[in-house]
Amino acid sequence: MDISVKFGKKVKELRLQKKMSQGDLAKILGVHPTYISGIERGVRNMALKNIEKLAKALGVKPSELL
């Protein structure tokens, strides 16, 4: 499995554990919900700074996403 797909599955898992919608997460990050969808489907490649922001929004360490 591609690392982007694995990453996206982990993001979705954590988002759902927090009972957040893609829209909720997108709002926190200041991005469009389709961006979150792309991440979760493994078609978006995130910059390291954005991974850090995403981890913070989900209340986890960046290493937990990888």
PDBQT receptor file of N, H, CA, C and O in Angstrom, charges set to zero:
ATOM      1  N   MET A   1       0.846  -1.180   0.000  1.00  0.00    +0.000 N 
ATOM      2  CA  MET A   1       0.000   0.000   0.000  1.00  0.00    +0.000 C 
ATOM      3  C   MET A   1       0.890   1.241   0.000  1.00  0.00    +0.000 C 
ATOM      4  O   MET A   1       1.882   1.304   0.726  1.00  0.00    +0.000 OA
ATOM      5  N   ASP A   2       0.533   2.211  -0.807  1.00  0.00    +0.000 N 
ATOM      6  H   ASP A   2      -0.273   2.160  -1.397  1.00  0.00    +0.000 HD
ATOM      7  CA  ASP A   2       1.257   3.470  -0.925  1.00  0.00    +0.000 C 
ATOM      8  C   ASP A   2       1.226   4.239   0.393  1.00  0.00    +0.000 C 
ATOM      9  O   ASP A   2       0.225   4.206   1.110  1.00  0.00    +0.000 OA
ATOM     10  N   ILE A   3       2.315   4.928   0.713  1.00  0.00    +0.000 N 
ATOM     11  H   ILE A   3       3.128   4.955   0.131  1.00  0.00    +0.000 HD
ATOM     12  CA  ILE A   3       2.399   5.678   1.978  1.00  0.00    +0.000 C 
ATOM     13  C   ILE A   3       1.328   6.763   2.064  1.00  0.00    +0.000 C 
ATOM     14  O   ILE A   3       0.823   7.035   3.153  1.00  0.00    +0.000 OA
ATOM     15  N   SER A   4       0.973   7.385   0.945  1.00  0.00    +0.000 N 
ATOM     16  H   SER A   4       1.384   7.163   0.061  1.00  0.00    +0.000 HD
ATOM     17  CA  SER A   4      -0.073   8.410   0.954  1.00  0.00    +0.000 C 
ATOM     18  C   SER A   4      -1.422   7.817   1.331  1.00  0.00    +0.000 C 
ATOM     19  O   SER A   4      -2.208   8.448   2.038  1.00  0.00    +0.000 OA
ATOM     20  N   VAL A   5      -1.687   6.618   0.864  1.00  0.00    +0.000 N 
ATOM     21  H   VAL A   5      -1.049   6.106   0.289  1.00  0.00    +0.000 HD
ATOM     22  CA  VAL A   5      -2.943   5.939   1.193  1.00  0.00    +0.000 C 
ATOM     23  C   VAL A   5      -2.953   5.550   2.667  1.00  0.00    +0.000 C 
ATOM     24  O   VAL A   5      -3.965   5.728   3.345  1.00  0.00    +0.000 OA
ATOM     25  N   LYS A   6      -1.846   5.025   3.167  1.00  0.00    +0.000 N 
ATOM     26  H   LYS A   6      -1.024   4.881   2.616  1.00  0.00    +0.000 HD
ATOM     27  CA  LYS A   6      -1.746   4.669   4.592  1.00  0.00    +0.000 C 
ATOM     28  C   LYS A   6      -1.939   5.903   5.469  1.00  0.00    +0.000 C 
ATOM     29  O   LYS A   6      -2.658   5.871   6.468  1.00  0.00    +0.000 OA
ATOM     30  N   PHE A   7      -1.279   6.993   5.072  1.00  0.00    +0.000 N 
ATOM     31  H   PHE A   7      -0.694   7.019   4.261  1.00  0.00    +0.000 HD
ATOM     32  CA  PHE A   7      -1.388   8.249   5.814  1.00  0.00    +0.000 C 
ATOM     33  C   PHE A   7      -2.845   8.713   5.843  1.00  0.00    +0.000 C 
ATOM     34  O   PHE A   7      -3.370   9.069   6.898  1.00  0.00    +0.000 OA
ATOM     35  N   GLY A   8      -3.478   8.705   4.699  1.00  0.00    +0.000 N 
ATOM     36  H   GLY A   8      -3.052   8.416   3.842  1.00  0.00    +0.000 HD
ATOM     37  CA  GLY A   8      -4.873   9.138   4.589  1.00  0.00    +0.000 C 
ATOM     38  C   GLY A   8      -5.818   8.304   5.432  1.00  0.00    +0.000 C 
ATOM     39  O   GLY A   8      -6.734   8.837   6.058  1.00  0.00    +0.000 OA
ATOM     40  N   LYS A   9      -5.597   6.999   5.448  1.00  0.00    +0.000 N 
ATOM     41  H   LYS A   9      -4.853   6.567   4.939  1.00  0.00    +0.000 HD
ATOM     42  CA  LYS A   9      -6.436   6.120   6.267  1.00  0.00    +0.000 C 
ATOM     43  C   LYS A   9      -6.275   6.443   7.745  1.00  0.00    +0.000 C 
ATOM     44  O   LYS A   9      -7.246   6.419   8.502  1.00  0.00    +0.000 OA
ATOM     45  N   LYS A  10      -5.050   6.746   8.152  1.00  0.00    +0.000 N 
ATOM     46  H   LYS A  10      -4.261   6.765   7.537  1.00  0.00    +0.000 HD
ATOM     47  CA  LYS A  10      -4.797   7.096   9.558  1.00  0.00    +0.000 C 
ATOM     48  C   LYS A  10      -5.471   8.420   9.906  1.00  0.00    +0.000 C 
ATOM     49  O   LYS A  10      -6.064   8.554  10.976  1.00  0.00    +0.000 OA
ATOM     50  N   VAL A  11      -5.383   9.396   9.008  1.00  0.00    +0.000 N 
ATOM     51  H   VAL A  11      -4.902   9.287   8.138  1.00  0.00    +0.000 HD
ATOM     52  CA  VAL A  11      -6.035  10.689   9.241  1.00  0.00    +0.000 C 
ATOM     53  C   VAL A  11      -7.544  10.480   9.405  1.00  0.00    +0.000 C 
ATOM     54  O   VAL A  11      -8.154  11.015  10.331  1.00  0.00    +0.000 OA
ATOM     55  N   LYS A  12      -8.129   9.711   8.513  1.00  0.00    +0.000 N 
ATOM     56  H   LYS A  12      -7.633   9.277   7.761  1.00  0.00    +0.000 HD
ATOM     57  CA  LYS A  12      -9.575   9.462   8.590  1.00  0.00    +0.000 C 
ATOM     58  C   LYS A  12      -9.940   8.760   9.890  1.00  0.00    +0.000 C 
ATOM     59  O   LYS A  12     -10.913   9.128  10.547  1.00  0.00    +0.000 OA
ATOM     60  N   GLU A  13      -9.162   7.752  10.259  1.00  0.00    +0.000 N 
ATOM     61  H   GLU A  13      -8.372   7.453   9.725  1.00  0.00    +0.000 HD
ATOM     62  CA  GLU A  13      -9.411   7.017  11.503  1.00  0.00    +0.000 C 
ATOM     63  C   GLU A  13      -9.396   7.960  12.704  1.00  0.00    +0.000 C 
ATOM     64  O   GLU A  13     -10.300   7.920  13.538  1.00  0.00    +0.000 OA
ATOM     65  N   LEU A  14      -8.377   8.802  12.791  1.00  0.00    +0.000 N 
ATOM     66  H   LEU A  14      -7.642   8.834  12.114  1.00  0.00    +0.000 HD
ATOM     67  CA  LEU A  14      -8.270   9.733  13.922  1.00  0.00    +0.000 C 
ATOM     68  C   LEU A  14      -9.381  10.775  13.889  1.00  0.00    +0.000 C 
ATOM     69  O   LEU A  14      -9.929  11.135  14.931  1.00  0.00    +0.000 OA
ATOM     70  N   ARG A  15      -9.713  11.258  12.699  1.00  0.00    +0.000 N 
ATOM     71  H   ARG A  15      -9.268  10.966  11.852  1.00  0.00    +0.000 HD
ATOM     72  CA  ARG A  15     -10.793  12.249  12.563  1.00  0.00    +0.000 C 
ATOM     73  C   ARG A  15     -12.105  11.662  13.058  1.00  0.00    +0.000 C 
ATOM     74  O   ARG A  15     -12.842  12.316  13.797  1.00  0.00    +0.000 OA
ATOM     75  N   LEU A  16     -12.398  10.437  12.657  1.00  0.00    +0.000 N 
ATOM     76  H   LEU A  16     -11.800   9.906  12.057  1.00  0.00    +0.000 HD
ATOM     77  CA  LEU A  16     -13.643   9.797  13.078  1.00  0.00    +0.000 C 
ATOM     78  C   LEU A  16     -13.656   9.503  14.573  1.00  0.00    +0.000 C 
ATOM     79  O   LEU A  16     -14.709   9.583  15.206  1.00  0.00    +0.000 OA
ATOM     80  N   GLN A  17     -12.503   9.163  15.146  1.00  0.00    +0.000 N 
ATOM     81  H   GLN A  17     -11.647   9.098  14.632  1.00  0.00    +0.000 HD
ATOM     82  CA  GLN A  17     -12.410   8.950  16.592  1.00  0.00    +0.000 C 
ATOM     83  C   GLN A  17     -12.759  10.221  17.350  1.00  0.00    +0.000 C 
ATOM     84  O   GLN A  17     -13.340  10.175  18.434  1.00  0.00    +0.000 OA
ATOM     85  N   LYS A  18     -12.392  11.366  16.756  1.00  0.00    +0.000 N 
ATOM     86  H   LYS A  18     -11.920  11.402  15.875  1.00  0.00    +0.000 HD
ATOM     87  CA  LYS A  18     -12.665  12.665  17.384  1.00  0.00    +0.000 C 
ATOM     88  C   LYS A  18     -14.074  13.169  17.059  1.00  0.00    +0.000 C 
ATOM     89  O   LYS A  18     -14.472  14.255  17.478  1.00  0.00    +0.000 OA
ATOM     90  N   LYS A  19     -14.836  12.335  16.283  1.00  0.00    +0.000 N 
ATOM     91  H   LYS A  19     -14.512  11.452  15.943  1.00  0.00    +0.000 HD
ATOM     92  CA  LYS A  19     -16.196  12.687  15.876  1.00  0.00    +0.000 C 
ATOM     93  C   LYS A  19     -16.241  14.004  15.107  1.00  0.00    +0.000 C 
ATOM     94  O   LYS A  19     -17.119  14.842  15.314  1.00  0.00    +0.000 OA
ATOM     95  N   MET A  20     -15.260  14.159  14.210  1.00  0.00    +0.000 N 
ATOM     96  H   MET A  20     -14.547  13.478  14.042  1.00  0.00    +0.000 HD
ATOM     97  CA  MET A  20     -15.167  15.361  13.374  1.00  0.00    +0.000 C 
ATOM     98  C   MET A  20     -15.541  15.007  11.946  1.00  0.00    +0.000 C 
ATOM     99  O   MET A  20     -15.245  13.914  11.464  1.00  0.00    +0.000 OA
ATOM    100  N   SER A  21     -16.197  15.948  11.275  1.00  0.00    +0.000 N 
ATOM    101  H   SER A  21     -16.438  16.837  11.667  1.00  0.00    +0.000 HD
ATOM    102  CA  SER A  21     -16.445  15.786   9.846  1.00  0.00    +0.000 C 
ATOM    103  C   SER A  21     -15.234  16.316   9.082  1.00  0.00    +0.000 C 
ATOM    104  O   SER A  21     -14.364  16.973   9.654  1.00  0.00    +0.000 OA
ATOM    105  N   GLN A  22     -15.190  16.026   7.797  1.00  0.00    +0.000 N 
ATOM    106  H   GLN A  22     -15.896  15.492   7.332  1.00  0.00    +0.000 HD
ATOM    107  CA  GLN A  22     -14.122  16.600   6.981  1.00  0.00    +0.000 C 
ATOM    108  C   GLN A  22     -14.228  18.119   6.998  1.00  0.00    +0.000 C 
ATOM    109  O   GLN A  22     -13.217  18.820   6.993  1.00  0.00    +0.000 OA
ATOM    110  N   GLY A  23     -15.452  18.618   7.019  1.00  0.00    +0.000 N 
ATOM    111  H   GLY A  23     -16.274  18.048   7.023  1.00  0.00    +0.000 HD
ATOM    112  CA  GLY A  23     -15.659  20.063   7.081  1.00  0.00    +0.000 C 
ATOM    113  C   GLY A  23     -15.140  20.677   8.368  1.00  0.00    +0.000 C 
ATOM    114  O   GLY A  23     -14.555  21.760   8.356  1.00  0.00    +0.000 OA
ATOM    115  N   ASP A  24     -15.355  19.981   9.482  1.00  0.00    +0.000 N 
ATOM    116  H   ASP A  24     -15.830  19.101   9.492  1.00  0.00    +0.000 HD
ATOM    117  CA  ASP A  24     -14.847  20.460  10.776  1.00  0.00    +0.000 C 
ATOM    118  C   ASP A  24     -13.332  20.590  10.739  1.00  0.00    +0.000 C 
ATOM    119  O   ASP A  24     -12.769  21.608  11.142  1.00  0.00    +0.000 OA
ATOM    120  N   LEU A  25     -12.683  19.540  10.250  1.00  0.00    +0.000 N 
ATOM    121  H   LEU A  25     -13.140  18.713   9.922  1.00  0.00    +0.000 HD
ATOM    122  CA  LEU A  25     -11.224  19.535  10.197  1.00  0.00    +0.000 C 
ATOM    123  C   LEU A  25     -10.712  20.588   9.223  1.00  0.00    +0.000 C 
ATOM    124  O   LEU A  25      -9.729  21.276   9.495  1.00  0.00    +0.000 OA
ATOM    125  N   ALA A  26     -11.383  20.704   8.096  1.00  0.00    +0.000 N 
ATOM    126  H   ALA A  26     -12.182  20.144   7.874  1.00  0.00    +0.000 HD
ATOM    127  CA  ALA A  26     -10.993  21.706   7.098  1.00  0.00    +0.000 C 
ATOM    128  C   ALA A  26     -11.078  23.117   7.675  1.00  0.00    +0.000 C 
ATOM    129  O   ALA A  26     -10.207  23.950   7.425  1.00  0.00    +0.000 OA
ATOM    130  N   LYS A  27     -12.120  23.374   8.438  1.00  0.00    +0.000 N 
ATOM    131  H   LYS A  27     -12.827  22.697   8.641  1.00  0.00    +0.000 HD
ATOM    132  CA  LYS A  27     -12.302  24.697   9.038  1.00  0.00    +0.000 C 
ATOM    133  C   LYS A  27     -11.159  25.030   9.997  1.00  0.00    +0.000 C 
ATOM    134  O   LYS A  27     -10.638  26.146   9.988  1.00  0.00    +0.000 OA
ATOM    135  N   ILE A  28     -10.778  24.068  10.815  1.00  0.00    +0.000 N 
ATOM    136  H   ILE A  28     -11.201  23.162  10.823  1.00  0.00    +0.000 HD
ATOM    137  CA  ILE A  28      -9.675  24.273  11.765  1.00  0.00    +0.000 C 
ATOM    138  C   ILE A  28      -8.381  24.584  11.019  1.00  0.00    +0.000 C 
ATOM    139  O   ILE A  28      -7.609  25.451  11.428  1.00  0.00    +0.000 OA
ATOM    140  N   LEU A  29      -8.152  23.862   9.917  1.00  0.00    +0.000 N 
ATOM    141  H   LEU A  29      -8.779  23.157   9.584  1.00  0.00    +0.000 HD
ATOM    142  CA  LEU A  29      -6.912  24.031   9.155  1.00  0.00    +0.000 C 
ATOM    143  C   LEU A  29      -6.963  25.195   8.171  1.00  0.00    +0.000 C 
ATOM    144  O   LEU A  29      -5.933  25.602   7.633  1.00  0.00    +0.000 OA
ATOM    145  N   GLY A  30      -8.152  25.729   7.935  1.00  0.00    +0.000 N 
ATOM    146  H   GLY A  30      -8.989  25.399   8.372  1.00  0.00    +0.000 HD
ATOM    147  CA  GLY A  30      -8.275  26.841   6.994  1.00  0.00    +0.000 C 
ATOM    148  C   GLY A  30      -8.150  26.394   5.542  1.00  0.00    +0.000 C 
ATOM    149  O   GLY A  30      -7.616  27.122   4.705  1.00  0.00    +0.000 OA
ATOM    150  N   VAL A  31      -8.646  25.187   5.248  1.00  0.00    +0.000 N 
ATOM    151  H   VAL A  31      -9.079  24.596   5.929  1.00  0.00    +0.000 HD
ATOM    152  CA  VAL A  31      -8.600  24.644   3.890  1.00  0.00    +0.000 C 
ATOM    153  C   VAL A  31     -10.008  24.228   3.471  1.00  0.00    +0.000 C 
ATOM    154  O   VAL A  31     -10.927  24.206   4.291  1.00  0.00    +0.000 OA
ATOM    155  N   HIS A  32     -10.167  23.902   2.208  1.00  0.00    +0.000 N 
ATOM    156  H   HIS A  32      -9.421  23.920   1.543  1.00  0.00    +0.000 HD
ATOM    157  CA  HIS A  32     -11.456  23.443   1.697  1.00  0.00    +0.000 C 
ATOM    158  C   HIS A  32     -11.649  21.971   2.072  1.00  0.00    +0.000 C 
ATOM    159  O   HIS A  32     -10.678  21.216   2.114  1.00  0.00    +0.000 OA
ATOM    160  N   PRO A  33     -12.890  21.556   2.344  1.00  0.00    +0.000 N 
ATOM    161  CA  PRO A  33     -13.131  20.148   2.681  1.00  0.00    +0.000 C 
ATOM    162  C   PRO A  33     -12.636  19.160   1.621  1.00  0.00    +0.000 C 
ATOM    163  O   PRO A  33     -12.284  18.029   1.955  1.00  0.00    +0.000 OA
ATOM    164  N   THR A  34     -12.605  19.566   0.364  1.00  0.00    +0.000 N 
ATOM    165  H   THR A  34     -12.891  20.485   0.093  1.00  0.00    +0.000 HD
ATOM    166  CA  THR A  34     -12.106  18.654  -0.671  1.00  0.00    +0.000 C 
ATOM    167  C   THR A  34     -10.616  18.370  -0.486  1.00  0.00    +0.000 C 
ATOM    168  O   THR A  34     -10.123  17.333  -0.931  1.00  0.00    +0.000 OA
ATOM    169  N   TYR A  35      -9.897  19.285   0.168  1.00  0.00    +0.000 N 
ATOM    170  H   TYR A  35     -10.298  20.127   0.529  1.00  0.00    +0.000 HD
ATOM    171  CA  TYR A  35      -8.487  19.056   0.466  1.00  0.00    +0.000 C 
ATOM    172  C   TYR A  35      -8.350  17.906   1.467  1.00  0.00    +0.000 C 
ATOM    173  O   TYR A  35      -7.493  17.035   1.315  1.00  0.00    +0.000 OA
ATOM    174  N   ILE A  36      -9.203  17.917   2.487  1.00  0.00    +0.000 N 
ATOM    175  H   ILE A  36      -9.899  18.625   2.610  1.00  0.00    +0.000 HD
ATOM    176  CA  ILE A  36      -9.199  16.839   3.482  1.00  0.00    +0.000 C 
ATOM    177  C   ILE A  36      -9.571  15.519   2.807  1.00  0.00    +0.000 C 
ATOM    178  O   ILE A  36      -8.958  14.486   3.076  1.00  0.00    +0.000 OA
ATOM    179  N   SER A  37     -10.552  15.556   1.954  1.00  0.00    +0.000 N 
ATOM    180  H   SER A  37     -11.050  16.395   1.735  1.00  0.00    +0.000 HD
ATOM    181  CA  SER A  37     -10.949  14.361   1.210  1.00  0.00    +0.000 C 
ATOM    182  C   SER A  37      -9.774  13.804   0.407  1.00  0.00    +0.000 C 
ATOM    183  O   SER A  37      -9.544  12.595   0.388  1.00  0.00    +0.000 OA
ATOM    184  N   GLY A  38      -9.044  14.682  -0.247  1.00  0.00    +0.000 N 
ATOM    185  H   GLY A  38      -9.231  15.664  -0.232  1.00  0.00    +0.000 HD
ATOM    186  CA  GLY A  38      -7.882  14.264  -1.029  1.00  0.00    +0.000 C 
ATOM    187  C   GLY A  38      -6.805  13.624  -0.175  1.00  0.00    +0.000 C 
ATOM    188  O   GLY A  38      -6.171  12.652  -0.584  1.00  0.00    +0.000 OA
ATOM    189  N   ILE A  39      -6.603  14.171   1.010  1.00  0.00    +0.000 N 
ATOM    190  H   ILE A  39      -7.119  14.960   1.343  1.00  0.00    +0.000 HD
ATOM    191  CA  ILE A  39      -5.622  13.596   1.937  1.00  0.00    +0.000 C 
ATOM    192  C   ILE A  39      -6.058  12.185   2.326  1.00  0.00    +0.000 C 
ATOM    193  O   ILE A  39      -5.267  11.244   2.280  1.00  0.00    +0.000 OA
ATOM    194  N   GLU A  40      -7.322  12.054   2.708  1.00  0.00    +0.000 N 
ATOM    195  H   GLU A  40      -7.965  12.819   2.746  1.00  0.00    +0.000 HD
ATOM    196  CA  GLU A  40      -7.822  10.773   3.181  1.00  0.00    +0.000 C 
ATOM    197  C   GLU A  40      -7.845   9.708   2.082  1.00  0.00    +0.000 C 
ATOM    198  O   GLU A  40      -7.740   8.516   2.370  1.00  0.00    +0.000 OA
ATOM    199  N   ARG A  41      -7.980  10.128   0.844  1.00  0.00    +0.000 N 
ATOM    200  H   ARG A  41      -8.066  11.096   0.610  1.00  0.00    +0.000 HD
ATOM    201  CA  ARG A  41      -7.968   9.179  -0.272  1.00  0.00    +0.000 C 
ATOM    202  C   ARG A  41      -6.554   8.895  -0.771  1.00  0.00    +0.000 C 
ATOM    203  O   ARG A  41      -6.362   8.029  -1.625  1.00  0.00    +0.000 OA
ATOM    204  N   GLY A  42      -5.572   9.610  -0.248  1.00  0.00    +0.000 N 
ATOM    205  H   GLY A  42      -5.728  10.313   0.445  1.00  0.00    +0.000 HD
ATOM    206  CA  GLY A  42      -4.184   9.383  -0.637  1.00  0.00    +0.000 C 
ATOM    207  C   GLY A  42      -3.788  10.041  -1.941  1.00  0.00    +0.000 C 
ATOM    208  O   GLY A  42      -2.787   9.659  -2.549  1.00  0.00    +0.000 OA
ATOM    209  N   VAL A  43      -4.564  11.035  -2.386  1.00  0.00    +0.000 N 
ATOM    210  H   VAL A  43      -5.377  11.345  -1.892  1.00  0.00    +0.000 HD
ATOM    211  CA  VAL A  43      -4.231  11.712  -3.641  1.00  0.00    +0.000 C 
ATOM    212  C   VAL A  43      -3.571  13.072  -3.414  1.00  0.00    +0.000 C 
ATOM    213  O   VAL A  43      -3.105  13.702  -4.363  1.00  0.00    +0.000 OA
ATOM    214  N   ARG A  44      -3.531  13.517  -2.184  1.00  0.00    +0.000 N 
ATOM    215  H   ARG A  44      -3.909  13.005  -1.413  1.00  0.00    +0.000 HD
ATOM    216  CA  ARG A  44      -2.854  14.772  -1.831  1.00  0.00    +0.000 C 
ATOM    217  C   ARG A  44      -1.577  14.462  -1.087  1.00  0.00    +0.000 C 
ATOM    218  O   ARG A  44      -1.531  13.554  -0.257  1.00  0.00    +0.000 OA
ATOM    219  N   ASN A  45      -0.545  15.220  -1.387  1.00  0.00    +0.000 N 
ATOM    220  H   ASN A  45      -0.582  15.957  -2.061  1.00  0.00    +0.000 HD
ATOM    221  CA  ASN A  45       0.735  15.083  -0.717  1.00  0.00    +0.000 C 
ATOM    222  C   ASN A  45       0.919  16.311   0.173  1.00  0.00    +0.000 C 
ATOM    223  O   ASN A  45       1.001  17.431  -0.333  1.00  0.00    +0.000 OA
ATOM    224  N   MET A  46       0.983  16.121   1.467  1.00  0.00    +0.000 N 
ATOM    225  H   MET A  46       0.916  15.212   1.878  1.00  0.00    +0.000 HD
ATOM    226  CA  MET A  46       1.069  17.253   2.395  1.00  0.00    +0.000 C 
ATOM    227  C   MET A  46       2.511  17.638   2.685  1.00  0.00    +0.000 C 
ATOM    228  O   MET A  46       3.400  16.789   2.751  1.00  0.00    +0.000 OA
ATOM    229  N   ALA A  47       2.722  18.935   2.855  1.00  0.00    +0.000 N 
ATOM    230  H   ALA A  47       2.001  19.626   2.802  1.00  0.00    +0.000 HD
ATOM    231  CA  ALA A  47       4.015  19.451   3.300  1.00  0.00    +0.000 C 
ATOM    232  C   ALA A  47       4.173  19.142   4.793  1.00  0.00    +0.000 C 
ATOM    233  O   ALA A  47       3.185  18.987   5.511  1.00  0.00    +0.000 OA
ATOM    234  N   LEU A  48       5.394  19.058   5.237  1.00  0.00    +0.000 N 
ATOM    235  H   LEU A  48       6.197  19.184   4.653  1.00  0.00    +0.000 HD
ATOM    236  CA  LEU A  48       5.654  18.731   6.643  1.00  0.00    +0.000 C 
ATOM    237  C   LEU A  48       4.993  19.719   7.603  1.00  0.00    +0.000 C 
ATOM    238  O   LEU A  48       4.474  19.311   8.642  1.00  0.00    +0.000 OA
ATOM    239  N   LYS A  49       5.004  20.991   7.277  1.00  0.00    +0.000 N 
ATOM    240  H   LYS A  49       5.425  21.322   6.433  1.00  0.00    +0.000 HD
ATOM    241  CA  LYS A  49       4.379  21.994   8.150  1.00  0.00    +0.000 C 
ATOM    242  C   LYS A  49       2.883  21.735   8.270  1.00  0.00    +0.000 C 
ATOM    243  O   LYS A  49       2.298  21.923   9.337  1.00  0.00    +0.000 OA
ATOM    244  N   ASN A  50       2.269  21.306   7.178  1.00  0.00    +0.000 N 
ATOM    245  H   ASN A  50       2.744  21.154   6.311  1.00  0.00    +0.000 HD
ATOM    246  CA  ASN A  50       0.838  21.019   7.223  1.00  0.00    +0.000 C 
ATOM    247  C   ASN A  50       0.543  19.740   7.987  1.00  0.00    +0.000 C 
ATOM    248  O   ASN A  50      -0.510  19.623   8.614  1.00  0.00    +0.000 OA
ATOM    249  N   ILE A  51       1.453  18.786   7.944  1.00  0.00    +0.000 N 
ATOM    250  H   ILE A  51       2.308  18.881   7.435  1.00  0.00    +0.000 HD
ATOM    251  CA  ILE A  51       1.292  17.572   8.740  1.00  0.00    +0.000 C 
ATOM    252  C   ILE A  51       1.303  17.936  10.222  1.00  0.00    +0.000 C 
ATOM    253  O   ILE A  51       0.523  17.398  11.008  1.00  0.00    +0.000 OA
ATOM    254  N   GLU A  52       2.180  18.841  10.590  1.00  0.00    +0.000 N 
ATOM    255  H   GLU A  52       2.814  19.278   9.952  1.00  0.00    +0.000 HD
ATOM    256  CA  GLU A  52       2.243  19.296  11.981  1.00  0.00    +0.000 C 
ATOM    257  C   GLU A  52       0.925  19.972  12.387  1.00  0.00    +0.000 C 
ATOM    258  O   GLU A  52       0.414  19.716  13.478  1.00  0.00    +0.000 OA
ATOM    259  N   LYS A  53       0.378  20.821  11.530  1.00  0.00    +0.000 N 
ATOM    260  H   LYS A  53       0.793  21.029  10.645  1.00  0.00    +0.000 HD
ATOM    261  CA  LYS A  53      -0.899  21.490  11.812  1.00  0.00    +0.000 C 
ATOM    262  C   LYS A  53      -2.031  20.471  11.914  1.00  0.00    +0.000 C 
ATOM    263  O   LYS A  53      -2.889  20.566  12.792  1.00  0.00    +0.000 OA
ATOM    264  N   LEU A  54      -2.021  19.506  11.015  1.00  0.00    +0.000 N 
ATOM    265  H   LEU A  54      -1.324  19.429  10.302  1.00  0.00    +0.000 HD
ATOM    266  CA  LEU A  54      -3.046  18.469  11.014  1.00  0.00    +0.000 C 
ATOM    267  C   LEU A  54      -2.995  17.666  12.307  1.00  0.00    +0.000 C 
ATOM    268  O   LEU A  54      -4.033  17.407  12.916  1.00  0.00    +0.000 OA
ATOM    269  N   ALA A  55      -1.816  17.276  12.725  1.00  0.00    +0.000 N 
ATOM    270  H   ALA A  55      -0.972  17.487  12.230  1.00  0.00    +0.000 HD
ATOM    271  CA  ALA A  55      -1.658  16.521  13.968  1.00  0.00    +0.000 C 
ATOM    272  C   ALA A  55      -2.181  17.323  15.155  1.00  0.00    +0.000 C 
ATOM    273  O   ALA A  55      -2.865  16.784  16.025  1.00  0.00    +0.000 OA
ATOM    274  N   LYS A  56      -1.860  18.592  15.184  1.00  0.00    +0.000 N 
ATOM    275  H   LYS A  56      -1.305  19.030  14.477  1.00  0.00    +0.000 HD
ATOM    276  CA  LYS A  56      -2.329  19.447  16.277  1.00  0.00    +0.000 C 
ATOM    277  C   LYS A  56      -3.853  19.519  16.285  1.00  0.00    +0.000 C 
ATOM    278  O   LYS A  56      -4.475  19.444  17.344  1.00  0.00    +0.000 OA
ATOM    279  N   ALA A  57      -4.452  19.664  15.106  1.00  0.00    +0.000 N 
ATOM    280  H   ALA A  57      -3.946  19.725  14.245  1.00  0.00    +0.000 HD
ATOM    281  CA  ALA A  57      -5.911  19.739  15.000  1.00  0.00    +0.000 C 
ATOM    282  C   ALA A  57      -6.575  18.446  15.473  1.00  0.00    +0.000 C 
ATOM    283  O   ALA A  57      -7.681  18.471  16.012  1.00  0.00    +0.000 OA
ATOM    284  N   LEU A  58      -5.897  17.321  15.269  1.00  0.00    +0.000 N 
ATOM    285  H   LEU A  58      -4.998  17.301  14.831  1.00  0.00    +0.000 HD
ATOM    286  CA  LEU A  58      -6.439  16.027  15.686  1.00  0.00    +0.000 C 
ATOM    287  C   LEU A  58      -6.027  15.657  17.108  1.00  0.00    +0.000 C 
ATOM    288  O   LEU A  58      -6.471  14.641  17.644  1.00  0.00    +0.000 OA
ATOM    289  N   GLY A  59      -5.184  16.475  17.711  1.00  0.00    +0.000 N 
ATOM    290  H   GLY A  59      -4.822  17.300  17.276  1.00  0.00    +0.000 HD
ATOM    291  CA  GLY A  59      -4.765  16.242  19.095  1.00  0.00    +0.000 C 
ATOM    292  C   GLY A  59      -3.793  15.076  19.236  1.00  0.00    +0.000 C 
ATOM    293  O   GLY A  59      -3.795  14.374  20.247  1.00  0.00    +0.000 OA
ATOM    294  N   VAL A  60      -2.965  14.874  18.217  1.00  0.00    +0.000 N 
ATOM    295  H   VAL A  60      -2.963  15.444  17.395  1.00  0.00    +0.000 HD
ATOM    296  CA  VAL A  60      -1.974  13.791  18.262  1.00  0.00    +0.000 C 
ATOM    297  C   VAL A  60      -0.599  14.341  17.896  1.00  0.00    +0.000 C 
ATOM    298  O   VAL A  60      -0.472  15.468  17.417  1.00  0.00    +0.000 OA
ATOM    299  N   LYS A  61       0.417  13.534  18.129  1.00  0.00    +0.000 N 
ATOM    300  H   LYS A  61       0.314  12.619  18.518  1.00  0.00    +0.000 HD
ATOM    301  CA  LYS A  61       1.769  13.888  17.701  1.00  0.00    +0.000 C 
ATOM    302  C   LYS A  61       1.903  13.608  16.206  1.00  0.00    +0.000 C 
ATOM    303  O   LYS A  61       1.278  12.675  15.700  1.00  0.00    +0.000 OA
ATOM    304  N   PRO A  62       2.697  14.388  15.499  1.00  0.00    +0.000 N 
ATOM    305  CA  PRO A  62       2.889  14.116  14.068  1.00  0.00    +0.000 C 
ATOM    306  C   PRO A  62       3.318  12.678  13.785  1.00  0.00    +0.000 C 
ATOM    307  O   PRO A  62       2.935  12.106  12.764  1.00  0.00    +0.000 OA
ATOM    308  N   SER A  63       4.106  12.096  14.678  1.00  0.00    +0.000 N 
ATOM    309  H   SER A  63       4.417  12.561  15.508  1.00  0.00    +0.000 HD
ATOM    310  CA  SER A  63       4.574  10.719  14.469  1.00  0.00    +0.000 C 
ATOM    311  C   SER A  63       3.426   9.712  14.464  1.00  0.00    +0.000 C 
ATOM    312  O   SER A  63       3.545   8.643  13.865  1.00  0.00    +0.000 OA
ATOM    313  N   GLU A  64       2.325  10.041  15.120  1.00  0.00    +0.000 N 
ATOM    314  H   GLU A  64       2.228  10.909  15.607  1.00  0.00    +0.000 HD
ATOM    315  CA  GLU A  64       1.179   9.134  15.157  1.00  0.00    +0.000 C 
ATOM    316  C   GLU A  64       0.469   9.051  13.808  1.00  0.00    +0.000 C 
ATOM    317  O   GLU A  64      -0.279   8.107  13.552  1.00  0.00    +0.000 OA
ATOM    318  N   LEU A  65       0.703  10.029  12.956  1.00  0.00    +0.000 N 
ATOM    319  H   LEU A  65       1.311  10.796  13.163  1.00  0.00    +0.000 HD
ATOM    320  CA  LEU A  65       0.096  10.022  11.629  1.00  0.00    +0.000 C 
ATOM    321  C   LEU A  65       0.902   9.175  10.655  1.00  0.00    +0.000 C 
ATOM    322  O   LEU A  65       0.393   8.759   9.614  1.00  0.00    +0.000 OA
ATOM    323  N   LEU A  66       2.159   8.923  10.996  1.00  0.00    +0.000 N 
ATOM    324  H   LEU A  66       2.572   9.261  11.842  1.00  0.00    +0.000 HD
ATOM    325  CA  LEU A  66       3.027   8.224  10.063  1.00  0.00    +0.000 C 
ATOM    326  C   LEU A  66       3.201   6.773  10.388  1.00  0.00    +0.000 C 
ATOM    327  O   LEU A  66       3.913   6.063   9.678  1.00  0.00    +0.000 OA
TER     328      LEU A  66
